[in-house]
Amino acid sequence: MENTFRNLALSLLEDYQDYTRFYTDRSKTEADVRATVYSQNTIKMTKLLDFYSIYTAEVYATSQALKIIKQHKIDKSLILSTL
């Protein structure tokens, strides 16, 4: 089943080869909560308030990706998340 999802994801990525890809990530430990967005030319990591949820961190990372896309007027973009 895992290979099926992997193959599907790879197939979909082939359809969007000319798009700028943004990857979002989030982490939560006892010490902190972080949200990260990265692409070919950008890495933006933000430490959030420690009571934020993992879901809030993911939404924050996605909103940061959208902000970068808007600021740089990127017409073709793809945001990839693991949530």
N, C-alpha and C positions, 0 to 999 in steps of 0.2 A: 504494500500500500504506500509506503514511504517513497519508493521509486516512482510510483504513479504520479504523486504530487510533485516530485522533483522534475520529472519529465514534462508535466503540464506547465510548471513555472518556467522552465527553460524554453519551452515552445512559445509561451506568451512573451517572454523577453525578446525573442527573435523578431516578433512583430513590432517591437518598439525600439529597435536598434538606434534609430536616429533621434531618440528622446534623451534629454538629460535626466539621469537617474539620481534620485535622492533616497537615501536609506535612513530610516529612523531607528533609534534604539533607546532603551530606557533601562535603568537599574535602580534597585532599592535595596539598601542594606540597613542594618541597625544604625549605622553612622550617618547615612545621607541618601538622598534621592537625586538622580541625575537624568537629564534628557539630552540626547545627542542626535544631530542630523549631519550627515556627510554625503558629499557627492565627489565628483572628479576633482573639483577645485576648492571645495569648502569643507571645513570641519567646524562645527559649532557645538560645544558642550556647555551645558548650563547646570549648575547646582541649584536644586529647588529646595523649598522648605521641607524639612524632614517628615512632616506629617502628611505630605501629599501622597496619593496612592500611585501605584505603578501605572494605572490607567490614565491618571492626570498627567503623569510624566510623558506618556506616549502621545497624548493629545497635544501637549506643549511642544514636543519635538515635531509633530506634524504641522502645527501652526508656524513654527520657525521655518520649516521647509517652504511653506506657502509664502511666507514673508520674503524669503530669499528669491523665490521665483518671481514674485511681483516686483521687487526692487531691481532685479536684473532683467526684467521684461523677457523672461524665457518663455517662448511660445510653446515648445514641446517639452513637457516634463512628466516624469513618472515618479510618484512617491511610493516607496516599498517599505512595508512595515511587517514586523513579525507578530503583531498582536492578533 
